[in-house]
């Protein structure tokens, strides 16, 4: 049995988790990470549990979960009395949001592609002020912000 416990400084923890030291301090400030114990010289110290929790938080943020969602997921990750369906429902809701954003981005892509095509055909090489992109962008979009 390995009784050796790794201890990290804030810089070493940041490097191991792929975040910055200010991010760690922020997560401590808002309660996503517990306050770190300090050495006699006032330096924060962390262990493998902190690394695991921070890595989990980073993964959640990389997936685009909001801070409040991360907080709930952290609570669920240590809960013995809550059903994992809650976790699935949070992930499902976020998946739906991502799919909606993808739809909006595809609409935006088509619109931008149209701008570029119209410019290439109508005015590329002419005076900037005459570019059709300006006229197209000033016209009200059909079907919402991107369509």
The 8 nearest C-alpha neighbors of each residue, nearest first, counted from 0:
[[1, 2, 3, 4, 5, 47, 48, 46],
 [2, 0, 3, 4, 5, 47, 6, 46],
 [1, 3, 4, 0, 5, 47, 6, 46],
 [4, 2, 1, 5, 0, 6, 47, 46],
 [5, 3, 2, 6, 46, 47, 1, 7],
 [4, 6, 46, 47, 3, 7, 45, 2],
 [5, 7, 46, 45, 44, 4, 8, 47],
 [8, 6, 45, 12, 11, 44, 46, 9],
 [7, 9, 44, 11, 10, 12, 43, 45],
 [8, 10, 12, 11, 13, 20, 43, 7],
 [11, 9, 13, 8, 12, 20, 14, 7],
 [10, 12, 14, 8, 13, 7, 9, 15],
 [13, 11, 15, 9, 14, 10, 7, 8],
 [12, 14, 18, 10, 19, 16, 11, 20],
 [13, 15, 17, 11, 12, 16, 10, 18],
 [16, 14, 12, 13, 17, 11, 50, 18],
 [17, 15, 13, 54, 14, 18, 12, 50],
 [18, 16, 14, 15, 13, 19, 54, 57],
 [19, 17, 13, 16, 14, 22, 20, 23],
 [20, 18, 22, 13, 21, 23, 17, 14],
 [19, 21, 23, 22, 13, 10, 9, 24],
 [22, 20, 24, 23, 19, 25, 18, 26],
 [23, 21, 25, 19, 20, 24, 26, 18],
 [22, 24, 20, 26, 25, 21, 27, 19],
 [23, 25, 21, 27, 22, 26, 28, 20],
 [26, 24, 28, 22, 27, 23, 21, 29],
 [27, 25, 31, 23, 29, 28, 32, 24],
 [26, 28, 32, 30, 24, 25, 29, 34],
 [27, 29, 25, 26, 30, 24, 31, 34],
 [30, 28, 26, 27, 31, 25, 32, 24],
 [29, 31, 27, 32, 28, 26, 33, 34],
 [32, 30, 26, 27, 29, 70, 33, 28],
 [31, 33, 27, 30, 26, 34, 53, 52],
 [32, 34, 27, 30, 35, 31, 49, 26],
 [35, 33, 27, 32, 36, 30, 28, 43],
 [36, 34, 43, 44, 33, 37, 45, 27],
 [35, 37, 44, 43, 34, 38, 45, 42],
 [38, 36, 43, 42, 41, 44, 35, 39],
 [37, 39, 41, 40, 42, 43, 36, 44],
 [38, 40, 41, 37, 42, 43, 36, 44],
 [39, 41, 38, 42, 37, 43, 44, 36],
 [42, 40, 38, 37, 39, 43, 36, 44],
 [41, 43, 37, 38, 40, 44, 8, 39],
 [44, 42, 37, 35, 36, 8, 9, 41],
 [45, 43, 8, 7, 36, 37, 35, 6],
 [46, 44, 7, 6, 49, 35, 8, 43],
 [45, 47, 6, 49, 48, 5, 7, 50],
 [46, 48, 50, 49, 51, 5, 45, 6],
 [49, 47, 51, 50, 46, 52, 45, 53],
 [48, 50, 52, 46, 47, 51, 45, 53],
 [49, 51, 47, 53, 48, 52, 54, 46],
 [52, 50, 48, 54, 49, 53, 47, 55],
 [51, 53, 55, 49, 54, 50, 48, 56],
 [52, 54, 56, 50, 55, 51, 49, 57],
 [55, 53, 57, 51, 56, 16, 52, 50],
 [54, 56, 52, 58, 53, 57, 51, 59],
 [57, 55, 53, 59, 54, 58, 60, 52],
 [56, 58, 54, 60, 59, 55, 61, 53],
 [59, 57, 61, 55, 60, 56, 54, 62],
 [60, 58, 56, 62, 57, 61, 64, 55],
 [59, 61, 63, 57, 64, 62, 58, 56],
 [62, 60, 58, 63, 59, 57, 64, 56],
 [63, 61, 59, 60, 64, 58, 57, 93],
 [62, 64, 60, 61, 65, 59, 93, 97],
 [65, 63, 60, 59, 62, 68, 69, 66],
 [64, 66, 68, 67, 69, 63, 60, 59],
 [65, 67, 69, 68, 70, 64, 60, 31],
 [68, 66, 70, 69, 65, 71, 64, 72],
 [67, 69, 71, 65, 70, 66, 64, 72],
 [70, 68, 72, 66, 67, 71, 73, 65],
 [69, 71, 67, 73, 68, 72, 66, 74],
 [72, 70, 74, 68, 73, 69, 75, 67],
 [73, 71, 75, 69, 74, 70, 76, 68],
 [74, 72, 76, 70, 71, 75, 69, 77],
 [75, 73, 71, 72, 76, 77, 78, 70],
 [74, 76, 72, 78, 73, 77, 71, 81],
 [77, 75, 73, 74, 78, 72, 71, 86],
 [78, 76, 75, 74, 79, 73, 72, 81],
 [79, 77, 75, 80, 76, 81, 74, 82],
 [78, 80, 81, 77, 82, 75, 76, 83],
 [79, 81, 78, 82, 75, 77, 83, 76],
 [82, 80, 78, 79, 83, 75, 85, 84],
 [81, 83, 84, 85, 80, 86, 79, 75],
 [82, 84, 86, 85, 87, 81, 75, 88],
 [83, 85, 87, 82, 86, 88, 81, 89],
 [86, 84, 88, 83, 87, 82, 89, 81],
 [87, 85, 83, 89, 84, 88, 90, 72],
 [86, 88, 84, 90, 85, 89, 91, 83],
 [89, 87, 91, 85, 90, 86, 84, 92],
 [90, 88, 92, 86, 91, 87, 93, 85],
 [89, 91, 87, 93, 88, 92, 94, 86],
 [92, 90, 88, 94, 93, 89, 87, 95],
 [93, 91, 89, 95, 94, 90, 88, 96],
 [92, 94, 96, 90, 95, 91, 97, 89],
 [93, 95, 91, 97, 96, 92, 90, 98],
 [94, 96, 98, 92, 93, 97, 99, 91],
 [95, 97, 93, 99, 94, 98, 100, 92],
 [98, 96, 94, 100, 99, 95, 101, 93],
 [97, 99, 101, 95, 100, 96, 94, 102],
 [100, 98, 96, 102, 101, 97, 95, 103],
 [101, 99, 103, 97, 102, 98, 104, 96],
 [102, 100, 104, 98, 103, 99, 105, 97],
 [101, 103, 99, 105, 100, 104, 98, 106],
 [102, 104, 100, 106, 101, 105, 107, 99],
 [103, 105, 107, 101, 106, 102, 108, 100],
 [106, 104, 108, 102, 107, 103, 101, 109],
 [107, 105, 103, 109, 104, 108, 145, 146],
 [106, 108, 104, 145, 110, 105, 109, 111],
 [109, 107, 105, 111, 106, 110, 112, 104],
 [110, 108, 112, 106, 107, 111, 113, 105],
 [109, 111, 113, 107, 112, 108, 106, 114],
 [112, 110, 114, 108, 113, 109, 107, 115],
 [111, 113, 109, 115, 110, 114, 108, 116],
 [112, 114, 116, 110, 111, 115, 117, 109],
 [115, 113, 111, 117, 112, 132, 116, 118],
 [114, 116, 118, 112, 113, 117, 119, 111],
 [115, 117, 113, 119, 118, 114, 112, 120],
 [118, 116, 120, 114, 119, 115, 121, 113],
 [117, 119, 115, 121, 122, 116, 120, 123],
 [118, 120, 123, 116, 117, 121, 115, 122],
 [121, 119, 117, 118, 116, 122, 123, 115],
 [122, 120, 118, 117, 119, 123, 131, 130],
 [121, 123, 118, 125, 130, 124, 119, 120],
 [124, 122, 119, 118, 125, 121, 120, 130],
 [123, 125, 122, 126, 127, 119, 130, 118],
 [126, 124, 122, 123, 127, 129, 130, 128],
 [127, 125, 128, 129, 124, 130, 122, 123],
 [128, 126, 129, 130, 125, 124, 123, 122],
 [127, 129, 126, 130, 133, 125, 131, 132],
 [130, 128, 127, 126, 131, 125, 122, 133],
 [131, 129, 132, 127, 128, 122, 133, 118],
 [132, 130, 134, 133, 118, 135, 129, 122],
 [131, 133, 135, 130, 134, 114, 136, 118],
 [134, 132, 136, 131, 135, 130, 137, 128],
 [133, 135, 131, 137, 132, 136, 138, 130],
 [136, 134, 132, 138, 137, 133, 131, 114],
 [135, 137, 133, 138, 134, 132, 139, 140],
 [138, 136, 134, 135, 133, 139, 132, 140],
 [137, 139, 135, 136, 140, 134, 133, 141],
 [140, 138, 141, 137, 136, 135, 144, 143],
 [141, 139, 146, 144, 138, 143, 142, 145],
 [140, 142, 146, 143, 139, 144, 145, 138],
 [141, 143, 146, 140, 144, 145, 139, 106],
 [144, 142, 146, 145, 141, 140, 139, 103],
 [145, 143, 146, 140, 142, 141, 107, 103],
 [144, 146, 107, 106, 143, 103, 140, 110],
 [145, 142, 141, 106, 143, 140, 144, 110]]
